[in-house]
Each structure stands twice: as structure tokens, then as C-alpha cells.
Amino acid sequence: MVKRKNVREIELMRHVGKIAAAARQIAGSMVLTGATTQSINKRVHEYIRSQGAKPAFLGYNGFPASICISVNEQVIHGIPSVRRLLDGDVVSIDVGAIKDGYVGDCAATFVAGKASAESERLIEVTRQCFFEGLKFARVGYRVSDISGAIQRHAESNGFSVVRDYVGHGIGLKMHEPPEIPNFVEIPRVKADPRLISGMTIAVEPMVNAGRFEIRVLDDRWTVVTADGRNSAHYENTILITDDEPEILTVSEVMP
């Protein structure tokens, strides 16, 4: 059941959203040739804790790190390690924080060193997919209106959207109803609720340069493209209001 957030809950989610967004910004500034993904994870962990918050991903269903760092063909859930970033690596960073019981969740994709034209285009299309979906994050539209806008933009640019993982409601839990797919199911068999004021959702296009099929590595976490081509990810936590949607994962913090 979709839960409408009250004024106090929304203010708490604004606060934790700012922490998550600042952590994403800090992580992005560290995506440099030669940096280890482990060092990025450590710095973000320290920042989130310094704000009186907890990393939302650490220990979530057993995940072993504070953030997900997915490189090149890795779509999501990459585990930070001693791996050093190479020039041109496409690096997706997913960050979550918990404070006062509420969760903020956001992601973005960066490039270490100099990006190829293809990588730049993949990252920009993925980001724009989010904003195409955001146009429909309004009272009266359905979840599928967001999903369809994301899918149309990705596919019209020659890319594909991941089917096996989706966006989600968010609040006291990382994953709350409803699911927010990045594609429209035909025939539609799952719930397709209308958006109502006070809903908080995480919209997160996951876009592949090649086909949409994915597989999970032996670590049981890291999701990679089946064809080995690059992937990008962009996410924000959104509040549905009586007017324009509000992005809650925004930051004024400089890294």
C-alpha cells in the first residue's frame, strides 16, 4: 500500500536527502584515474557518519560496503575494492543515507579521466531519462507514465533500459511500494497506481549501451550487462506535491 508522507516526515526526508546528495557529489569528485573504489567508499562512509546519519546500504541484505560503485559493464551493486580506476572508466555511484529513521537514495554516473564520445552520450541520455520521467511525476498521472517516458527516451537514442531492477517507493524503508519500472509492461500485469500528493519515490533509470539483458556475478551482488557493453545509472528521491515534483536529493555541499 502506498503511504502518503505528512509534513514532518517530508521535512525529515528533505534533510536526509541533502546528506545523500552531498555524499554522491563527494564520491563523484573522487572519480579520478588511479583512485581505488575502496577509497571512495571510505570517504563517503566518513562523510555520512559525520552528519549523524548511517550509510543505508551497509549491511542491507548483507551488502558489504557503504556505497555501490559499478564500473563500465557493471550496472548496479558493484562492491568497492582495491580496483584502481583507469582512464575512460564509466563509474556509476549509488548512495543511500538514513537519519531519524528516514532514507535518502540517489545515484549518478561519472567518468575517470577523459570520456569517449559514446560514454558521454550514454551518461547524458541516462540523466535525461530521469528528467523525462520527472515530467510525469505529478498528481493524477500513473507510475506507467513515468516508466514510459524513460523507456521512450532511452530507446529513441538507441539504448535499452534494464528490466530486472526498478525504482521504488522510499521512506522509513529503502524499498517501499510502489515499484517504478523504467519500462512499460505489455500486457500490464502489475499494479499501476496513480500518483498522489505526499508520495515519495526513487526514480532511477538504468540504461545499457547495448541490450537490456543482465546477469549477476558469482559474488551474488554485482549486476553486469550480458553483452559486456557499458551501462549508466541516474537516480533521485522525489516528492509528489500538489504542484511541481520536488527533488529531495539535492546538495549545497562542495566536495
C-alpha positions as CSV (number, residue, x, y, z in Angstrom):
1,M,0.0,0.0,0.0
2,V,1.3,3.4,-1.0
3,K,2.0,5.6,2.1
4,R,1.5,9.4,1.9
5,K,4.1,11.3,4.0
6,N,3.0,14.1,6.4
7,V,4.7,17.5,6.8
8,R,7.1,16.3,9.5
9,E,8.1,13.2,7.6
10,I,8.7,15.2,4.4
11,E,11.0,17.6,6.3
12,L,13.0,14.7,7.7
13,M,13.3,13.2,4.2
14,R,14.5,16.6,2.8
15,H,17.2,16.6,5.4
16,V,18.5,13.1,4.8
17,G,18.1,13.7,1.0
18,K,20.6,16.5,1.3
19,I,23.1,14.2,3.1
20,A,22.7,11.5,0.4
21,A,23.1,14.0,-2.4
22,A,26.2,15.6,-0.8
23,A,27.7,12.1,-0.4
24,R,27.0,11.5,-4.1
25,Q,28.7,14.7,-5.0
26,I,31.8,13.9,-2.9
27,A,32.0,10.5,-4.5
28,G,31.8,11.9,-8.0
29,S,34.6,14.4,-7.3
30,M,36.8,11.4,-6.4
31,V,36.3,9.5,-9.7
32,L,39.8,10.1,-11.0
33,T,42.2,7.9,-12.9
34,G,44.2,5.8,-10.4
35,A,41.7,6.2,-7.5
36,T,40.5,3.0,-5.9
37,T,36.8,2.3,-5.5
38,Q,37.6,1.4,-1.9
39,S,39.0,4.9,-1.1
40,I,35.8,6.5,-2.5
41,N,33.7,4.2,-0.3
42,K,35.7,5.1,2.8
43,R,35.4,8.8,2.2
44,V,31.7,8.7,1.7
45,H,31.2,6.5,4.7
46,E,33.1,9.0,6.8
47,Y,31.0,11.9,5.5
48,I,27.7,10.3,6.1
49,R,28.7,9.4,9.7
50,S,29.9,12.9,10.2
51,Q,26.4,14.1,9.5
52,G,24.9,11.9,12.2
53,A,23.5,9.6,9.6
54,K,24.1,5.9,8.7
55,P,25.0,4.5,5.3
56,A,21.8,2.9,4.1
57,F,23.5,0.2,2.1
58,L,26.0,-1.1,4.6
59,G,24.6,-4.5,5.8
60,Y,21.4,-4.1,3.8
61,N,20.5,-7.7,2.9
62,G,24.2,-8.4,3.7
63,F,25.8,-5.8,1.3
64,P,29.4,-5.4,2.5
65,A,30.0,-1.7,1.7
66,S,28.6,1.8,2.3
67,I,28.0,2.6,-1.4
68,C,27.7,0.8,-4.6
69,I,30.3,1.5,-7.2
70,S,29.7,-0.1,-10.6
71,V,32.3,0.3,-13.4
72,N,31.8,0.0,-17.1
73,E,29.7,-3.1,-17.8
74,Q,28.6,-3.3,-14.2
75,V,25.1,-2.0,-14.0
76,I,24.4,-1.8,-10.2
77,H,25.5,-3.2,-6.9
78,G,29.2,-3.2,-7.6
79,I,31.3,-3.8,-4.4
80,P,34.1,-1.3,-3.7
81,S,37.6,-2.9,-3.7
82,V,41.3,-2.2,-4.4
83,R,40.5,-1.9,-8.1
84,R,42.0,1.3,-9.5
85,L,40.1,3.3,-12.0
86,L,41.5,3.6,-15.5
87,D,41.3,6.5,-17.9
88,G,37.9,6.4,-19.5
89,D,36.2,4.1,-17.0
90,V,32.4,4.7,-16.7
91,V,31.7,4.8,-12.9
92,S,28.1,4.6,-11.5
93,I,27.8,5.5,-7.8
94,D,24.7,4.7,-5.8
95,V,24.4,6.3,-2.3
96,G,21.9,5.9,0.5
97,A,21.7,7.5,3.9
98,I,19.5,7.0,7.0
99,K,18.8,9.7,9.5
100,D,15.9,9.9,12.0
101,G,14.6,6.7,10.6
102,Y,14.2,8.0,7.0
103,V,16.1,7.1,3.9
104,G,17.5,9.2,1.1
105,D,18.7,7.4,-2.1
106,C,20.4,8.8,-5.2
107,A,22.9,7.8,-7.9
108,A,24.8,9.2,-10.8
109,T,27.4,8.1,-13.4
110,F,30.8,9.7,-13.8
111,V,33.9,9.2,-15.9
112,A,37.5,8.8,-14.7
113,G,39.8,10.9,-16.9
114,K,38.7,11.5,-20.4
115,A,35.4,10.1,-21.6
116,S,34.8,8.7,-25.0
117,A,32.0,10.3,-27.1
118,E,29.9,7.2,-26.7
119,S,30.3,7.2,-22.9
120,E,29.4,10.9,-22.7
121,R,26.3,10.3,-24.7
122,L,25.2,7.2,-22.6
123,I,25.6,9.2,-19.4
124,E,23.7,12.2,-20.7
125,V,20.9,10.2,-22.1
126,T,20.5,8.3,-18.9
127,R,20.4,11.5,-16.9
128,Q,17.9,13.0,-19.3
129,C,15.8,9.8,-18.9
130,F,15.2,10.8,-15.3
131,F,14.1,14.3,-16.2
132,E,11.8,12.9,-18.9
133,G,10.2,10.7,-16.3
134,L,10.1,13.6,-13.8
135,K,7.7,15.5,-16.2
136,F,5.0,12.9,-15.3
137,A,5.8,12.8,-11.5
138,R,2.6,14.7,-10.8
139,V,-0.7,14.1,-9.1
140,G,-3.1,12.2,-11.4
141,Y,-0.6,10.5,-13.6
142,R,0.2,6.8,-13.2
143,V,3.5,5.1,-12.5
144,S,3.5,3.8,-16.0
145,D,3.6,7.4,-17.3
146,I,7.0,7.9,-15.7
147,S,8.1,4.4,-16.9
148,G,7.0,5.1,-20.5
149,A,8.8,8.4,-20.7
150,I,12.0,6.9,-19.5
151,Q,11.8,4.0,-21.9
152,R,10.9,6.2,-24.9
153,H,13.9,8.5,-24.4
154,A,16.4,5.7,-23.9
155,E,15.2,3.6,-26.8
156,S,14.8,6.6,-29.2
157,N,18.6,7.2,-28.6
158,G,19.5,3.6,-29.5
159,F,19.9,2.4,-25.9
160,S,18.0,-0.1,-23.7
161,V,16.6,0.0,-20.2
162,V,17.2,-2.7,-17.6
163,R,14.1,-4.8,-16.9
164,D,15.1,-6.8,-13.9
165,Y,15.7,-3.9,-11.5
166,V,13.4,-0.9,-10.9
167,G,12.8,2.3,-8.9
168,H,10.7,2.2,-5.8
169,G,8.8,4.0,-3.1
170,I,11.0,5.2,-0.2
171,G,10.6,6.5,3.3
172,L,11.1,4.6,6.5
173,K,12.4,1.7,4.4
174,M,14.7,1.8,1.4
175,H,12.2,-0.1,-0.7
176,E,8.5,0.7,-0.2
177,P,5.6,0.4,-2.6
178,P,5.1,1.1,-5.5
179,E,7.7,-0.3,-7.9
180,I,8.8,2.3,-10.5
181,P,9.9,0.4,-13.6
182,N,11.9,2.0,-16.3
183,F,9.7,0.4,-19.0
184,V,6.1,-0.3,-19.6
185,E,4.9,-3.9,-19.3
186,I,2.7,-5.1,-22.1
187,P,0.4,-6.6,-21.1
188,R,0.4,-4.8,-17.8
189,V,0.1,-7.3,-15.0
190,K,1.4,-5.4,-12.0
191,A,-0.1,-2.6,-10.1
192,D,0.0,0.8,-11.8
193,P,-1.2,3.3,-9.1
194,R,-2.0,6.9,-9.7
195,L,0.4,9.4,-8.1
196,I,-0.9,11.2,-5.1
197,S,0.5,14.2,-3.2
198,G,2.8,13.2,-0.3
199,M,4.2,10.1,-2.1
200,T,8.0,9.8,-2.0
201,I,9.6,7.7,-4.8
202,A,13.0,6.9,-6.1
203,V,13.2,7.1,-9.9
204,E,16.3,5.5,-11.2
205,P,16.9,4.9,-14.9
206,M,19.5,2.1,-15.6
207,V,20.4,2.3,-19.2
208,N,22.6,0.0,-21.2
209,A,24.6,0.9,-24.3
210,G,23.6,-2.5,-25.8
211,R,20.9,-4.9,-25.0
212,F,18.8,-4.9,-21.8
213,E,19.7,-8.4,-20.6
214,I,21.8,-8.6,-17.4
215,R,23.4,-11.3,-15.3
216,V,24.7,-11.4,-11.7
217,L,28.3,-12.3,-10.9
218,D,29.4,-15.0,-8.5
219,D,29.6,-12.5,-5.6
220,R,25.8,-12.5,-5.8
221,W,25.7,-8.7,-5.9
222,T,27.4,-7.2,-8.9
223,V,25.0,-6.9,-11.9
224,V,26.6,-6.7,-15.3
225,T,25.3,-6.3,-18.9
226,A,25.0,-9.7,-20.6
227,D,26.7,-8.4,-23.7
228,G,29.6,-6.7,-21.8
229,R,28.8,-3.2,-23.0
230,N,28.7,-0.2,-20.7
231,S,25.8,0.9,-18.5
232,A,24.9,4.1,-16.7
233,H,22.6,4.9,-13.7
234,Y,20.9,8.1,-12.5
235,E,18.6,8.4,-9.5
236,N,16.9,10.9,-7.2
237,T,14.4,10.7,-4.4
238,I,11.3,12.7,-5.4
239,L,8.3,14.1,-3.5
240,I,5.0,14.2,-5.3
241,T,3.3,17.5,-4.5
242,D,0.1,19.3,-5.5
243,D,2.2,21.2,-8.0
244,E,5.7,20.6,-9.3
245,P,7.6,17.5,-8.2
246,E,10.3,18.2,-5.7
247,I,13.7,16.5,-5.9
248,L,14.7,15.7,-2.3
249,T,18.3,14.6,-3.1
250,V,19.9,18.0,-3.8
251,S,23.1,19.3,-2.2
252,E,24.6,22.6,-1.4
253,V,27.8,21.0,-0.1
254,M,31.0,21.4,-2.0
255,P,33.2,18.3,-2.0
